[in-house]
Amino acid sequence: MERAFSVETSRITAGTLALEWATINDKFSELDDAVPAQFVPEMSHSDLAWLGSDLNNKDFLGNEFLVWLWWKLANDTDSFTLLDQSEITVMMNKTLTLECPLGENGKESISAESPMHLPEAIRALQSGKLPRKSGLTLIRHGTQYDLTVQAESFSISAAKIHVDEEADPYDTDARIDAIREMNETLDLLFSYFCSLRIPAKAWKAELRGIQSWLNSANPANLRRNPAA
């Protein structure tokens, strides 16, 4: 790209997206101080196996974003008012992959209509495993996006955009705009999370809520999706 078009490219990850948000909102020092959250008291995540030894790597925020989203959807709401004042409805569905951050207890991949409601999923989270990949459905501005997001890299795969049936399937500009809207929607949702995660005072209340939920959640009493 650089040789052919004189365009410099850079890697976009959960950490670089958080850095962009922190720079715009003058929260760089607070982001710099952020360390992996301890969701399970006896399980420290000070060193995540998949992040290597780079102490400045903030890609763990992608994993924490999925934990936080799971907690909100299970206990509070599936609708959020984003930072641009638009409304979004969110679901976690189809696929969920969790892994031990210490690299000791392996990986768990769950495929179901609503994997977050399955007892084995909450047990994995309670054991200290963190989500590394999840299927999401996002609805914003009347458009539904189905996709799979990889937590640290924030890469999107298996994306499907539900467009108006009367739309011209050969309208390339409209399809490009839809892809941009999809990326913008996911980025805005992550920015909303950053507005709660990066300020230390705001995150304390969120973290206590997640810890309390994991401590009290009984997998045997979880709601099961009939289609799961």
MOQUINOR-V162016 format. One record per backbone hydrogen bond with DSSP energy under -0.5 kcal/mol. CO is the residue of the C=O (numbers start at 1). NH is the residue of the N-H. If there is no record, write none. Layout:
# MOQUINOR-V162016
<<CO/NH> <CO/NH>>
This chain:
# MOQUINOR-V162016
<<1/5> <1/7> <2/6> <6/8> <11/13> <13/17> <14/18> <15/19> <16/20> <17/21> <18/22> <19/23> <20/24> <21/25> <22/27> <22/28> <23/26> <27/31> <28/32> <29/33> <30/34> <31/34> <37/39> <39/41> <40/43> <42/44> <47/49> <48/51> <48/52> <49/52> <51/54> <53/55> <54/57> <56/58> <58/61> <59/62> <59/63> <60/64> <61/65> <62/66> <63/67> <64/68> <65/69> <66/70> <67/71> <68/72> <69/73> <70/74> <71/75> <72/76> <72/77> <78/90> <80/82> <80/88> <82/85> <86/82> <87/141> <88/80> <89/139> <91/93> <91/137> <93/95> <94/112> <95/135> <96/110> <97/132> <97/133> <98/108> <99/130> <100/103> <101/49> <106/100> <108/98> <110/96> <110/112> <112/94> <112/115> <113/94> <114/117> <115/118> <118/121> <118/122> <119/123> <120/124> <121/125> <122/126> <123/127> <124/129> <125/128> <128/101> <130/99> <132/151> <133/97> <134/149> <135/93> <136/147> <137/91> <138/145> <139/89> <140/143> <143/140> <144/162> <145/138> <146/160> <147/136> <148/157> <149/134> <149/151> <150/154> <152/14> <155/150> <157/148> <160/146> <160/162> <161/163> <162/144> <164/167> <167/169> <168/171> <170/172> <171/175> <172/176> <173/177> <174/178> <175/179> <176/180> <177/181> <178/182> <179/183> <180/184> <181/185> <182/186> <183/187> <184/188> <185/189> <186/190> <187/191> <188/192> <189/193> <190/194> <191/195> <192/196> <193/196> <193/197> <194/198> <199/203> <200/204> <201/205> <202/206> <203/207> <204/208> <205/209> <206/210> <207/211> <208/212> <209/213> <210/214> <211/215> <212/216> <213/217> <217/219> <218/221> <219/222> <225/228>>
